[in-house]
Amino acid sequence: MAEGLAKKILGPGFDVGSAGMGAWEGQPVSEHALNVMKARGIDISAHCARQVSPGLLEEADWIIPMTKEQEARLTMLYPKYADKMRRLGAWGSADRNIVDPYGGSLQTYELCADEIEKLIHELKMKIK
């Protein structure tokens, strides 16, 4: 959902991608995520999960984890990329984690998407 929202909000001047630390490579998007994004006019049906890798991190200008724990683990595993890591919740006015909605209700996905959307708008203001 974060990738789809970021592509829409940041626009064509930004190359956005996503990867997970515990993602099952090739896993399709959940039904709830599809429905929540579809309601926002974003089609993520072609998205498949992929694992974080050194190659992806090398190519990235910014690495934006969703939680403090992910940020700490990525920094520990890949210290040479620490200077370009900053958690999504640290860009905005409140320092918070984005809780993974995986396995939750449709409402849980909607609330998560709302939070991600708000924070990406705040991020956009900082990186203009």
N, CA, C and O atoms as CSV, one atom per row, in Angstrom:
chain,resi,resn,atom,element,x,y,z
A,1,MET,N,N,0.835,-1.183,0.000
A,1,MET,CA,C,0.000,0.000,0.000
A,1,MET,C,C,0.882,1.250,0.000
A,1,MET,O,O,0.575,2.238,-0.667
A,2,ALA,N,N,1.987,1.192,0.760
A,2,ALA,CA,C,2.865,2.367,0.843
A,2,ALA,C,C,3.455,2.697,-0.527
A,2,ALA,O,O,3.544,3.868,-0.896
A,3,GLU,N,N,3.851,1.690,-1.271
A,3,GLU,CA,C,4.409,1.941,-2.598
A,3,GLU,C,C,3.370,2.586,-3.510
A,3,GLU,O,O,3.666,3.569,-4.188
A,4,GLY,N,N,2.174,2.050,-3.531
A,4,GLY,CA,C,1.107,2.606,-4.367
A,4,GLY,C,C,0.767,4.032,-3.989
A,4,GLY,O,O,0.607,4.888,-4.859
A,5,LEU,N,N,0.656,4.292,-2.699
A,5,LEU,CA,C,0.358,5.642,-2.228
A,5,LEU,C,C,1.498,6.602,-2.550
A,5,LEU,O,O,1.259,7.731,-2.977
A,6,ALA,N,N,2.731,6.157,-2.346
A,6,ALA,CA,C,3.886,7.026,-2.626
A,6,ALA,C,C,3.969,7.372,-4.111
A,6,ALA,O,O,4.255,8.516,-4.466
A,7,LYS,N,N,3.723,6.403,-4.971
A,7,LYS,CA,C,3.755,6.683,-6.411
A,7,LYS,C,C,2.714,7.733,-6.780
A,7,LYS,O,O,2.986,8.631,-7.578
A,8,LYS,N,N,1.528,7.618,-6.202
A,8,LYS,CA,C,0.461,8.567,-6.511
A,8,LYS,C,C,0.771,9.955,-5.934
A,8,LYS,O,O,0.618,10.961,-6.627
A,9,ILE,N,N,1.195,10.009,-4.703
A,9,ILE,CA,C,1.402,11.284,-4.022
A,9,ILE,C,C,2.667,11.990,-4.503
A,9,ILE,O,O,2.650,13.200,-4.724
A,10,LEU,N,N,3.755,11.254,-4.666
A,10,LEU,CA,C,5.016,11.868,-5.061
A,10,LEU,C,C,5.077,12.164,-6.550
A,10,LEU,O,O,5.753,13.102,-6.971
A,11,GLY,N,N,4.385,11.382,-7.339
A,11,GLY,CA,C,4.295,11.642,-8.767
A,11,GLY,C,C,5.436,11.049,-9.575
A,11,GLY,O,O,6.295,10.346,-9.044
A,12,PRO,N,N,5.429,11.344,-10.871
A,12,PRO,CA,C,6.352,10.703,-11.804
A,12,PRO,C,C,7.821,11.094,-11.638
A,12,PRO,O,O,8.686,10.423,-12.199
A,13,GLY,N,N,8.128,12.134,-10.903
A,13,GLY,CA,C,9.517,12.525,-10.699
A,13,GLY,C,C,10.265,11.652,-9.710
A,13,GLY,O,O,11.461,11.843,-9.488
A,14,PHE,N,N,9.570,10.694,-9.116
A,14,PHE,CA,C,10.171,9.833,-8.105
A,14,PHE,C,C,10.047,8.376,-8.523
A,14,PHE,O,O,8.987,7.939,-8.973
A,15,ASP,N,N,11.128,7.631,-8.373
A,15,ASP,CA,C,11.132,6.194,-8.636
A,15,ASP,C,C,10.933,5.508,-7.286
A,15,ASP,O,O,11.823,5.524,-6.436
A,16,VAL,N,N,9.776,4.913,-7.097
A,16,VAL,CA,C,9.396,4.335,-5.804
A,16,VAL,C,C,9.323,2.818,-5.914
A,16,VAL,O,O,8.789,2.284,-6.887
A,17,GLY,N,N,9.850,2.141,-4.934
A,17,GLY,CA,C,9.749,0.694,-4.871
A,17,GLY,C,C,9.618,0.273,-3.420
A,17,GLY,O,O,9.860,1.068,-2.511
A,18,SER,N,N,9.240,-0.965,-3.204
A,18,SER,CA,C,9.121,-1.448,-1.830
A,18,SER,C,C,9.669,-2.860,-1.728
A,18,SER,O,O,9.706,-3.613,-2.702
A,19,ALA,N,N,10.089,-3.189,-0.526
A,19,ALA,CA,C,10.591,-4.530,-0.225
A,19,ALA,C,C,10.383,-4.767,1.264
A,19,ALA,O,O,10.323,-3.823,2.052
A,20,GLY,N,N,10.275,-6.011,1.632
A,20,GLY,CA,C,10.029,-6.346,3.026
A,20,GLY,C,C,11.154,-7.162,3.629
A,20,GLY,O,O,11.917,-7.821,2.924
A,21,MET,N,N,11.238,-7.104,4.931
A,21,MET,CA,C,12.257,-7.877,5.637
A,21,MET,C,C,11.793,-9.315,5.865
A,21,MET,O,O,12.609,-10.234,5.933
A,22,GLY,N,N,10.497,-9.499,5.980
A,22,GLY,CA,C,9.951,-10.834,6.182
A,22,GLY,C,C,9.039,-11.241,5.035
A,22,GLY,O,O,8.243,-12.171,5.160
A,23,ALA,N,N,9.163,-10.536,3.922
A,23,ALA,CA,C,8.273,-10.796,2.784
A,23,ALA,C,C,8.557,-12.154,2.166
A,23,ALA,O,O,9.702,-12.603,2.113
A,24,TRP,N,N,7.518,-12.789,1.709
A,24,TRP,CA,C,7.663,-14.029,0.951
A,24,TRP,C,C,7.754,-13.621,-0.504
A,24,TRP,O,O,6.772,-13.175,-1.097
A,25,GLU,N,N,8.909,-13.772,-1.063
A,25,GLU,CA,C,9.183,-13.354,-2.436
A,25,GLU,C,C,8.080,-13.855,-3.377
A,25,GLU,O,O,7.777,-15.047,-3.421
A,26,GLY,N,N,7.493,-12.925,-4.123
A,26,GLY,CA,C,6.475,-13.268,-5.107
A,26,GLY,C,C,5.059,-13.333,-4.575
A,26,GLY,O,O,4.123,-13.521,-5.352
A,27,GLN,N,N,4.873,-13.181,-3.260
A,27,GLN,CA,C,3.533,-13.253,-2.692
A,27,GLN,C,C,2.684,-12.095,-3.220
A,27,GLN,O,O,3.138,-10.951,-3.227
A,28,PRO,N,N,1.459,-12.380,-3.661
A,28,PRO,CA,C,0.593,-11.310,-4.158
A,28,PRO,C,C,0.049,-10.442,-3.024
A,28,PRO,O,O,0.142,-10.794,-1.848
A,29,VAL,N,N,-0.504,-9.333,-3.397
A,29,VAL,CA,C,-1.098,-8.384,-2.458
A,29,VAL,C,C,-2.351,-8.998,-1.836
A,29,VAL,O,O,-3.077,-9.744,-2.493
A,30,SER,N,N,-2.596,-8.680,-0.570
A,30,SER,CA,C,-3.790,-9.200,0.104
A,30,SER,C,C,-5.056,-8.574,-0.496
A,30,SER,O,O,-5.019,-7.488,-1.073
A,31,GLU,N,N,-6.138,-9.271,-0.346
A,31,GLU,CA,C,-7.431,-8.806,-0.857
A,31,GLU,C,C,-7.829,-7.478,-0.221
A,31,GLU,O,O,-8.330,-6.585,-0.905
A,32,HIS,N,N,-7.609,-7.346,1.081
A,32,HIS,CA,C,-7.945,-6.087,1.761
A,32,HIS,C,C,-7.119,-4.923,1.212
A,32,HIS,O,O,-7.650,-3.837,0.980
A,33,ALA,N,N,-5.825,-5.150,1.005
A,33,ALA,CA,C,-4.974,-4.081,0.452
A,33,ALA,C,C,-5.453,-3.689,-0.942
A,33,ALA,O,O,-5.505,-2.504,-1.271
A,34,LEU,N,N,-5.799,-4.671,-1.754
A,34,LEU,CA,C,-6.322,-4.381,-3.097
A,34,LEU,C,C,-7.570,-3.509,-3.022
A,34,LEU,O,O,-7.691,-2.519,-3.743
A,35,ASN,N,N,-8.483,-3.883,-2.155
A,35,ASN,CA,C,-9.748,-3.152,-2.038
A,35,ASN,C,C,-9.562,-1.737,-1.502
A,35,ASN,O,O,-10.189,-0.796,-1.989
A,36,VAL,N,N,-8.696,-1.589,-0.495
A,36,VAL,CA,C,-8.445,-0.264,0.081
A,36,VAL,C,C,-7.803,0.657,-0.955
A,36,VAL,O,O,-8.173,1.825,-1.070
A,37,MET,N,N,-6.860,0.135,-1.691
A,37,MET,CA,C,-6.194,0.964,-2.709
A,37,MET,C,C,-7.113,1.244,-3.896
A,37,MET,O,O,-7.095,2.346,-4.445
A,38,LYS,N,N,-7.907,0.269,-4.291
A,38,LYS,CA,C,-8.858,0.468,-5.387
A,38,LYS,C,C,-9.829,1.599,-5.060
A,38,LYS,O,O,-10.164,2.403,-5.930
A,39,ALA,N,N,-10.278,1.663,-3.812
A,39,ALA,CA,C,-11.192,2.724,-3.379
A,39,ALA,C,C,-10.524,4.103,-3.459
A,39,ALA,O,O,-11.208,5.125,-3.518
A,40,ARG,N,N,-9.194,4.126,-3.462
A,40,ARG,CA,C,-8.440,5.381,-3.567
A,40,ARG,C,C,-7.967,5.644,-4.998
A,40,ARG,O,O,-7.212,6.582,-5.255
A,41,GLY,N,N,-8.425,4.801,-5.920
A,41,GLY,CA,C,-8.058,4.973,-7.321
A,41,GLY,C,C,-6.654,4.497,-7.653
A,41,GLY,O,O,-6.049,4.971,-8.615
A,42,ILE,N,N,-6.129,3.564,-6.868
A,42,ILE,CA,C,-4.780,3.048,-7.069
A,42,ILE,C,C,-4.857,1.544,-7.314
A,42,ILE,O,O,-5.396,0.801,-6.494
A,43,ASP,N,N,-4.318,1.106,-8.443
A,43,ASP,CA,C,-4.320,-0.314,-8.793
A,43,ASP,C,C,-2.977,-0.936,-8.401
A,43,ASP,O,O,-1.948,-0.625,-9.002
A,44,ILE,N,N,-2.988,-1.805,-7.403
A,44,ILE,CA,C,-1.758,-2.488,-6.986
A,44,ILE,C,C,-1.844,-3.992,-7.269
A,44,ILE,O,O,-1.102,-4.781,-6.684
A,45,SER,N,N,-2.741,-4.377,-8.160
A,45,SER,CA,C,-2.981,-5.800,-8.412
A,45,SER,C,C,-1.769,-6.525,-8.997
A,45,SER,O,O,-1.658,-7.741,-8.843
A,46,ALA,N,N,-0.868,-5.818,-9.657
A,46,ALA,CA,C,0.305,-6.457,-10.253
A,46,ALA,C,C,1.477,-6.560,-9.273
A,46,ALA,O,O,2.495,-7.177,-9.587
A,47,HIS,N,N,1.338,-5.965,-8.099
A,47,HIS,CA,C,2.441,-5.951,-7.134
A,47,HIS,C,C,2.658,-7.330,-6.525
A,47,HIS,O,O,1.705,-8.031,-6.184
A,48,CYS,N,N,3.923,-7.704,-6.396
A,48,CYS,CA,C,4.316,-8.928,-5.702
A,48,CYS,C,C,5.398,-8.579,-4.689
A,48,CYS,O,O,6.223,-7.697,-4.927
A,49,ALA,N,N,5.387,-9.267,-3.574
A,49,ALA,CA,C,6.363,-9.009,-2.523
A,49,ALA,C,C,7.771,-9.370,-2.976
A,49,ALA,O,O,7.977,-10.283,-3.776
A,50,ARG,N,N,8.739,-8.618,-2.435
A,50,ARG,CA,C,10.140,-8.958,-2.639
A,50,ARG,C,C,10.912,-8.648,-1.370
A,50,ARG,O,O,10.521,-7.797,-0.571
A,51,GLN,N,N,12.009,-9.355,-1.206
A,51,GLN,CA,C,12.858,-9.217,-0.028
A,51,GLN,C,C,13.811,-8.033,-0.178
A,51,GLN,O,O,14.260,-7.710,-1.277
A,52,VAL,N,N,14.105,-7.402,0.943
A,52,VAL,CA,C,15.158,-6.393,0.974
A,52,VAL,C,C,16.465,-7.080,0.593
A,52,VAL,O,O,16.731,-8.206,1.013
A,53,SER,N,N,17.276,-6.392,-0.204
A,53,SER,CA,C,18.575,-6.941,-0.593
A,53,SER,C,C,19.602,-5.813,-0.644
A,53,SER,O,O,19.234,-4.647,-0.787
A,54,PRO,N,N,20.871,-6.148,-0.530
A,54,PRO,CA,C,21.908,-5.120,-0.627
A,54,PRO,C,C,21.835,-4.351,-1.949
A,54,PRO,O,O,22.092,-3.147,-1.976
A,55,GLY,N,N,21.493,-5.022,-3.025
A,55,GLY,CA,C,21.376,-4.346,-4.321
A,55,GLY,C,C,20.288,-3.285,-4.327
A,55,GLY,O,O,20.489,-2.189,-4.850
A,56,LEU,N,N,19.145,-3.601,-3.753
A,56,LEU,CA,C,18.057,-2.622,-3.668
A,56,LEU,C,C,18.469,-1.434,-2.802
A,56,LEU,O,O,18.204,-0.284,-3.151
A,57,LEU,N,N,19.113,-1.715,-1.683
A,57,LEU,CA,C,19.533,-0.648,-0.780
A,57,LEU,C,C,20.589,0.238,-1.427
A,57,LEU,O,O,20.582,1.455,-1.242
A,58,GLU,N,N,21.479,-0.358,-2.171
A,58,GLU,CA,C,22.522,0.399,-2.871
A,58,GLU,C,C,21.917,1.403,-3.849
A,58,GLU,O,O,22.360,2.549,-3.928
A,59,GLU,N,N,20.907,0.965,-4.588
A,59,GLU,CA,C,20.272,1.809,-5.612
A,59,GLU,C,C,19.416,2.928,-5.034
A,59,GLU,O,O,19.194,3.941,-5.698
A,60,ALA,N,N,18.938,2.761,-3.821
A,60,ALA,CA,C,17.977,3.702,-3.239
A,60,ALA,C,C,18.632,5.013,-2.805
A,60,ALA,O,O,19.739,5.027,-2.267
A,61,ASP,N,N,17.920,6.110,-3.052
A,61,ASP,CA,C,18.332,7.397,-2.493
A,61,ASP,C,C,17.899,7.485,-1.036
A,61,ASP,O,O,18.615,8.025,-0.192
A,62,TRP,N,N,16.725,6.948,-0.756
A,62,TRP,CA,C,16.176,6.906,0.607
A,62,TRP,C,C,15.678,5.502,0.888
A,62,TRP,O,O,15.113,4.844,0.015
A,63,ILE,N,N,15.891,5.053,2.108
A,63,ILE,CA,C,15.360,3.781,2.595
A,63,ILE,C,C,14.420,4.161,3.730
A,63,ILE,O,O,14.849,4.722,4.738
A,64,ILE,N,N,13.148,3.856,3.564
A,64,ILE,CA,C,12.135,4.352,4.499
A,64,ILE,C,C,11.378,3.185,5.131
A,64,ILE,O,O,10.336,2.766,4.627
A,65,PRO,N,N,11.910,2.664,6.240
A,65,PRO,CA,C,11.216,1.589,6.957
A,65,PRO,C,C,9.925,2.097,7.602
A,65,PRO,O,O,9.703,3.302,7.721
A,66,MET,N,N,9.100,1.169,8.005
A,66,MET,CA,C,7.821,1.519,8.619
A,66,MET,C,C,7.898,1.603,10.144
A,66,MET,O,O,7.092,2.301,10.759
A,67,THR,N,N,8.853,0.903,10.766
A,67,THR,CA,C,8.932,0.880,12.232
A,67,THR,C,C,10.355,1.150,12.723
A,67,THR,O,O,11.321,1.023,11.971
A,68,LYS,N,N,10.460,1.523,13.997
A,68,LYS,CA,C,11.765,1.718,14.629
A,68,LYS,C,C,12.558,0.413,14.617
A,68,LYS,O,O,13.770,0.415,14.405
A,69,GLU,N,N,11.865,-0.691,14.844
A,69,GLU,CA,C,12.519,-1.997,14.878
A,69,GLU,C,C,13.109,-2.344,13.514
A,69,GLU,O,O,14.232,-2.840,13.431
A,70,GLN,N,N,12.360,-2.088,12.451
A,70,GLN,CA,C,12.880,-2.342,11.102
A,70,GLN,C,C,14.082,-1.451,10.816
A,70,GLN,O,O,15.085,-1.905,10.265
A,71,GLU,N,N,13.975,-0.195,11.191
A,71,GLU,CA,C,15.075,0.745,10.968
A,71,GLU,C,C,16.337,0.287,11.713
A,71,GLU,O,O,17.434,0.311,11.154
A,72,ALA,N,N,16.179,-0.123,12.955
A,72,ALA,CA,C,17.323,-0.587,13.749
A,72,ALA,C,C,17.926,-1.852,13.152
A,72,ALA,O,O,19.147,-1.991,13.071
A,73,ARG,N,N,17.070,-2.762,12.740
A,73,ARG,CA,C,17.581,-4.019,12.165
A,73,ARG,C,C,18.288,-3.782,10.833
A,73,ARG,O,O,19.353,-4.346,10.583
A,74,LEU,N,N,17.697,-2.951,9.984
A,74,LEU,CA,C,18.344,-2.632,8.703
A,74,LEU,C,C,19.683,-1.934,8.929
A,74,LEU,O,O,20.656,-2.208,8.226
A,75,THR,N,N,19.731,-1.043,9.897
A,75,THR,CA,C,20.979,-0.337,10.209
A,75,THR,C,C,22.031,-1.318,10.716
A,75,THR,O,O,23.210,-1.196,10.382
A,76,MET,N,N,21.607,-2.285,11.517
A,76,MET,CA,C,22.537,-3.289,12.017
A,76,MET,C,C,23.043,-4.193,10.887
A,76,MET,O,O,24.237,-4.482,10.802
A,77,LEU,N,N,22.129,-4.632,10.027
A,77,LEU,CA,C,22.503,-5.542,8.941
A,77,LEU,C,C,23.262,-4.847,7.816
A,77,LEU,O,O,24.135,-5.442,7.185
A,78,TYR,N,N,22.923,-3.586,7.569
A,78,TYR,CA,C,23.500,-2.847,6.446
A,78,TYR,C,C,23.973,-1.463,6.905
A,78,TYR,O,O,23.429,-0.450,6.467
A,79,PRO,N,N,24.974,-1.412,7.777
A,79,PRO,CA,C,25.389,-0.130,8.347
A,79,PRO,C,C,25.869,0.889,7.315
A,79,PRO,O,O,25.783,2.092,7.561
A,80,LYS,N,N,26.362,0.443,6.191
A,80,LYS,CA,C,26.854,1.403,5.200
A,80,LYS,C,C,25.729,2.215,4.559
A,80,LYS,O,O,25.998,3.205,3.878
A,81,TYR,N,N,24.473,1.811,4.767
A,81,TYR,CA,C,23.333,2.555,4.222
A,81,TYR,C,C,22.582,3.351,5.294
A,81,TYR,O,O,21.531,3.932,5.020
A,82,ALA,N,N,23.120,3.373,6.498
A,82,ALA,CA,C,22.427,4.028,7.616
A,82,ALA,C,C,22.154,5.501,7.364
A,82,ALA,O,O,21.147,6.031,7.833
A,83,ASP,N,N,23.033,6.168,6.632
A,83,ASP,CA,C,22.853,7.601,6.396
A,83,ASP,C,C,21.692,7.920,5.467
A,83,ASP,O,O,21.274,9.074,5.383
A,84,LYS,N,N,21.166,6.930,4.774
A,84,LYS,CA,C,20.007,7.185,3.914
A,84,LYS,C,C,18.748,6.464,4.398
A,84,LYS,O,O,17.794,6.277,3.643
A,85,MET,N,N,18.766,6.061,5.680
A,85,MET,CA,C,17.599,5.424,6.294
A,85,MET,C,C,16.896,6.405,7.219
A,85,MET,O,O,17.512,7.056,8.063
A,86,ARG,N,N,15.595,6.486,7.033
A,86,ARG,CA,C,14.774,7.290,7.941
A,86,ARG,C,C,13.350,6.751,7.864
A,86,ARG,O,O,12.720,6.755,6.806
A,87,ARG,N,N,12.874,6.303,8.975
A,87,ARG,CA,C,11.549,5.694,9.085
A,87,ARG,C,C,10.458,6.680,8.668
A,87,ARG,O,O,10.576,7.880,8.914
A,88,LEU,N,N,9.401,6.175,8.038
A,88,LEU,CA,C,8.320,7.032,7.540
A,88,LEU,C,C,7.730,7.891,8.645
A,88,LEU,O,O,7.465,9.073,8.427
A,89,GLY,N,N,7.520,7.327,9.818
A,89,GLY,CA,C,6.938,8.068,10.931
A,89,GLY,C,C,7.838,9.147,11.494
A,89,GLY,O,O,7.380,9.975,12.281
A,90,ALA,N,N,9.117,9.163,11.111
A,90,ALA,CA,C,10.056,10.187,11.584
A,90,ALA,C,C,10.071,11.419,10.676
A,90,ALA,O,O,10.658,12.440,11.037
A,91,TRP,N,N,9.443,11.340,9.520
A,91,TRP,CA,C,9.409,12.478,8.600
A,91,TRP,C,C,8.339,13.482,8.996
A,91,TRP,O,O,8.443,14.667,8.677
A,92,GLY,N,N,7.324,13.015,9.683
A,92,GLY,CA,C,6.180,13.863,9.983
A,92,GLY,C,C,6.281,14.583,11.314
A,92,GLY,O,O,7.339,14.651,11.939
A,93,SER,N,N,5.162,15.107,11.714
A,93,SER,CA,C,5.090,15.894,12.943
A,93,SER,C,C,5.041,15.023,14.196
A,93,SER,O,O,5.276,15.514,15.300
A,94,ALA,N,N,4.743,13.753,14.037
A,94,ALA,CA,C,4.692,12.827,15.180
A,94,ALA,C,C,5.641,11.670,14.918
A,94,ALA,O,O,5.710,11.165,13.797
A,95,ASP,N,N,6.357,11.258,15.919
A,95,ASP,CA,C,7.306,10.154,15.800
A,95,ASP,C,C,6.563,8.859,16.099
A,95,ASP,O,O,6.285,8.550,17.257
A,96,ARG,N,N,6.242,8.098,15.047
A,96,ARG,CA,C,5.451,6.887,15.273
A,96,ARG,C,C,5.808,5.781,14.287
A,96,ARG,O,O,6.461,6.010,13.269
A,97,ASN,N,N,5.360,4.586,14.621
A,97,ASN,CA,C,5.528,3.413,13.777
A,97,ASN,C,C,4.271,3.201,12.947
A,97,ASN,O,O,3.175,3.591,13.349
A,98,ILE,N,N,4.439,2.589,11.802
A,98,ILE,CA,C,3.313,2.155,10.981
A,98,ILE,C,C,3.163,0.658,11.234
A,98,ILE,O,O,4.033,-0.128,10.859
A,99,VAL,N,N,2.087,0.275,11.855
A,99,VAL,CA,C,1.857,-1.126,12.189
A,99,VAL,C,C,1.396,-1.871,10.933
A,99,VAL,O,O,0.500,-1.418,10.220
A,100,ASP,N,N,2.018,-3.008,10.682
A,100,ASP,CA,C,1.676,-3.830,9.528
A,100,ASP,C,C,0.255,-4.365,9.687
A,100,ASP,O,O,-0.049,-5.022,10.683
A,101,PRO,N,N,-0.615,-4.093,8.719
A,101,PRO,CA,C,-2.001,-4.553,8.850
A,101,PRO,C,C,-2.210,-6.014,8.455
A,101,PRO,O,O,-3.324,-6.528,8.559
A,102,TYR,N,N,-1.144,-6.691,8.000
A,102,TYR,CA,C,-1.261,-8.047,7.476
A,102,TYR,C,C,-2.066,-8.941,8.410
A,102,TYR,O,O,-1.755,-9.066,9.595
A,103,GLY,N,N,-3.093,-9.552,7.862
A,103,GLY,CA,C,-3.947,-10.461,8.619
A,103,GLY,C,C,-5.077,-9.770,9.368
A,103,GLY,O,O,-5.908,-10.428,9.995
A,104,GLY,N,N,-5.107,-8.434,9.302
A,104,GLY,CA,C,-6.144,-7.685,9.998
A,104,GLY,C,C,-7.411,-7.524,9.174
A,104,GLY,O,O,-7.525,-8.039,8.061
A,105,SER,N,N,-8.349,-6.801,9.745
A,105,SER,CA,C,-9.630,-6.551,9.086
A,105,SER,C,C,-9.485,-5.492,8.003
A,105,SER,O,O,-8.451,-4.833,7.898
A,106,LEU,N,N,-10.520,-5.340,7.207
A,106,LEU,CA,C,-10.539,-4.293,6.190
A,106,LEU,C,C,-10.364,-2.931,6.847
A,106,LEU,O,O,-9.648,-2.079,6.320
A,107,GLN,N,N,-10.996,-2.720,7.970
A,107,GLN,CA,C,-10.863,-1.445,8.689
A,107,GLN,C,C,-9.418,-1.202,9.126
A,107,GLN,O,O,-8.942,-0.067,9.084
A,108,THR,N,N,-8.727,-2.248,9.542
A,108,THR,CA,C,-7.327,-2.126,9.933
A,108,THR,C,C,-6.490,-1.653,8.742
A,108,THR,O,O,-5.620,-0.795,8.893
A,109,TYR,N,N,-6.753,-2.209,7.570
A,109,TYR,CA,C,-6.044,-1.790,6.353
A,109,TYR,C,C,-6.375,-0.342,5.995
A,109,TYR,O,O,-5.493,0.413,5.586
A,110,GLU,N,N,-7.630,0.044,6.144
A,110,GLU,CA,C,-8.035,1.421,5.834
A,110,GLU,C,C,-7.336,2.415,6.756
A,110,GLU,O,O,-6.842,3.448,6.304
A,111,LEU,N,N,-7.295,2.101,8.042
A,111,LEU,CA,C,-6.623,2.980,8.996
A,111,LEU,C,C,-5.127,3.074,8.709
A,111,LEU,O,O,-4.537,4.150,8.808
A,112,CYS,N,N,-4.527,1.963,8.358
A,112,CYS,CA,C,-3.108,1.943,8.011
A,112,CYS,C,C,-2.859,2.802,6.767
A,112,CYS,O,O,-1.929,3.608,6.746
A,113,ALA,N,N,-3.675,2.634,5.750
A,113,ALA,CA,C,-3.526,3.419,4.522
A,113,ALA,C,C,-3.706,4.910,4.801
A,113,ALA,O,O,-2.987,5.735,4.237
A,114,ASP,N,N,-4.655,5.261,5.664
A,114,ASP,CA,C,-4.850,6.666,6.042
A,114,ASP,C,C,-3.579,7.240,6.664
A,114,ASP,O,O,-3.150,8.343,6.326
A,115,GLU,N,N,-2.991,6.480,7.570
A,115,GLU,CA,C,-1.785,6.940,8.253
A,115,GLU,C,C,-0.614,7.070,7.277
A,115,GLU,O,O,0.107,8.067,7.293
A,116,ILE,N,N,-0.432,6.063,6.436
A,116,ILE,CA,C,0.646,6.110,5.445
A,116,ILE,C,C,0.452,7.301,4.513
A,116,ILE,O,O,1.404,8.026,4.223
A,117,GLU,N,N,-0.754,7.500,4.051
A,117,GLU,CA,C,-1.044,8.608,3.135
A,117,GLU,C,C,-0.692,9.957,3.774
A,117,GLU,O,O,-0.059,10.801,3.140
A,118,LYS,N,N,-1.095,10.150,5.001
A,118,LYS,CA,C,-0.798,11.400,5.708
A,118,LYS,C,C,0.708,11.608,5.824
A,118,LYS,O,O,1.207,12.705,5.573
A,119,LEU,N,N,1.422,10.569,6.199
A,119,LEU,CA,C,2.870,10.686,6.389
A,119,LEU,C,C,3.610,10.891,5.070
A,119,LEU,O,O,4.624,11.588,5.038
A,120,ILE,N,N,3.124,10.299,3.992
A,120,ILE,CA,C,3.774,10.515,2.693
A,120,ILE,C,C,3.573,11.960,2.240
A,120,ILE,O,O,4.467,12.541,1.625
A,121,HIS,N,N,2.425,12.540,2.533
A,121,HIS,CA,C,2.228,13.964,2.232
A,121,HIS,C,C,3.228,14.817,3.028
A,121,HIS,O,O,3.788,15.778,2.501
A,122,GLU,N,N,3.445,14.460,4.292
A,122,GLU,CA,C,4.418,15.187,5.108
A,122,GLU,C,C,5.833,14.989,4.578
A,122,GLU,O,O,6.625,15.930,4.537
A,123,LEU,N,N,6.145,13.764,4.176
A,123,LEU,CA,C,7.449,13.459,3.575
A,123,LEU,C,C,7.662,14.304,2.324
A,123,LEU,O,O,8.742,14.858,2.121
A,124,LYS,N,N,6.648,14.400,1.497
A,124,LYS,CA,C,6.747,15.161,0.254
A,124,LYS,C,C,7.111,16.622,0.536
A,124,LYS,O,O,7.889,17.224,-0.205
A,125,MET,N,N,6.562,17.175,1.579
A,125,MET,CA,C,6.876,18.561,1.933
A,125,MET,C,C,8.331,18.725,2.347
A,125,MET,O,O,8.911,19.795,2.160
A,126,LYS,N,N,8.923,17.685,2.904
A,126,LYS,CA,C,10.316,17.743,3.391
A,126,LYS,C,C,11.337,17.523,2.273
A,126,LYS,O,O,12.456,18.031,2.354
A,127,ILE,N,N,10.970,16.779,1.242
A,127,ILE,CA,C,11.960,16.431,0.207
A,127,ILE,C,C,11.790,17.212,-1.094
A,127,ILE,O,O,12.486,16.942,-2.074
A,128,LYS,N,N,10.894,18.151,-1.110
A,128,LYS,CA,C,10.663,18.941,-2.326
A,128,LYS,C,C,11.944,19.500,-2.888
A,128,LYS,O,O,11.922,20.187,-3.909
